Amino acid sequence: MAAIESKDIRKIVIACDAGMGSSVMLASQVRKQLKGEGVEVVHTPVNSIPGDADVVLCHAGLADRARASAPGVVLIPFQVFIGDPAVTRLVDTIKKGGTVDA
């Protein structure tokens, strides 16, 4: 299981597939929540996750593809685009400190 200390997180990638806009909204929401924390939040297709990603957030249905695209990176799957507990937990851990694991 991959893990990373919150202080070492510099880049979060929101990985998507269909481009329906939901993941763009999520990226914007997470970016606002982490403003001032020194964490870059970007949005990319699931098959093009950049190599410098520290944490990848993606819908549970895309988790296998995201793991294949970014092996060894902490992957956090979620079920709903707005208000998912997994996303809330990640943001809280980055703000308060601690370990983020997949």
C-alpha positions in Angstrom: 0.0 0.0 0.0 1.4 3.4 -1.0 1.5 6.2 1.6 2.8 9.7 1.7 3.2 12.3 4.5 0.9 15.3 4.1 3.9 17.7 4.2 5.4 15.9 1.2 2.3 16.4 -1.0 3.0 19.1 -3.7 0.8 17.9 -6.5 -2.7 16.3 -6.5 -4.0 15.1 -9.8 -7.8 14.7 -10.4 -7.9 12.0 -13.1 -11.0 11.7 -15.3 -12.3 10.0 -18.4 -15.5 11.3 -20.0 -14.9 15.0 -19.6 -18.4 15.7 -18.3 -17.1 18.5 -16.2 -17.7 16.9 -12.8 -14.0 16.3 -12.2 -13.2 19.9 -13.3 -15.6 21.1 -10.6 -13.9 18.8 -8.1 -10.5 20.1 -9.0 -11.7 23.7 -8.6 -13.2 22.8 -5.2 -10.1 21.0 -3.9 -7.9 23.9 -5.2 -10.0 26.4 -3.2 -9.9 24.2 -0.1 -6.1 23.9 -0.2 -5.4 27.5 -1.1 -2.3 28.6 0.8 -1.1 25.0 1.6 1.5 25.0 -1.2 -0.3 22.1 -3.1 -0.9 22.3 -6.8 -4.2 20.7 -8.0 -4.4 19.7 -11.6 -6.9 17.9 -13.8 -5.8 15.3 -16.4 -7.1 12.4 -18.4 -6.8 9.1 -16.5 -4.4 7.7 -19.1 -2.1 10.8 -19.0 -1.3 11.2 -15.2 1.9 13.1 -15.0 4.9 11.4 -13.4 5.3 14.1 -10.7 1.9 13.4 -9.2 2.0 12.8 -5.4 -1.7 11.9 -5.0 -4.2 10.9 -7.6 -8.0 11.3 -7.0 -10.3 9.5 -9.4 -13.7 8.0 -9.5 -13.8 4.4 -8.2 -14.7 3.2 -11.7 -11.4 4.5 -13.0 -9.2 3.3 -10.2 -7.7 0.3 -12.1 -6.8 2.5 -15.1 -5.3 5.2 -12.9 -3.2 2.6 -11.0 -1.9 1.3 -14.4 -1.2 4.9 -15.5 0.6 5.9 -12.2 1.9 2.8 -10.5 3.3 3.5 -7.0 1.4 6.8 -6.5 -1.1 7.1 -3.7 -4.5 6.7 -5.3 -7.7 7.8 -3.6 -10.8 6.5 -5.3 -14.1 8.3 -4.6 -17.8 7.6 -5.3 -19.3 11.1 -5.6 -17.8 14.2 -7.1 -19.0 16.7 -4.5 -18.8 16.0 -0.8 -17.2 12.5 -0.9 -15.7 11.5 2.5 -12.5 10.3 0.9 -11.8 13.8 -0.6 -12.8 15.5 2.7 -10.4 13.2 4.5 -7.5 14.0 2.1 -8.1 17.8 2.4 -8.3 17.6 6.2 -5.1 15.5 6.5 -3.2 17.9 4.3 -4.4 20.9 6.5 -3.8 19.2 9.8 -0.8 16.9 9.0 -0.6 13.2 9.0 -0.2 10.3 6.6 -2.2 9.8 3.5 -2.5 6.2 2.3 -4.4 4.5 -0.4 
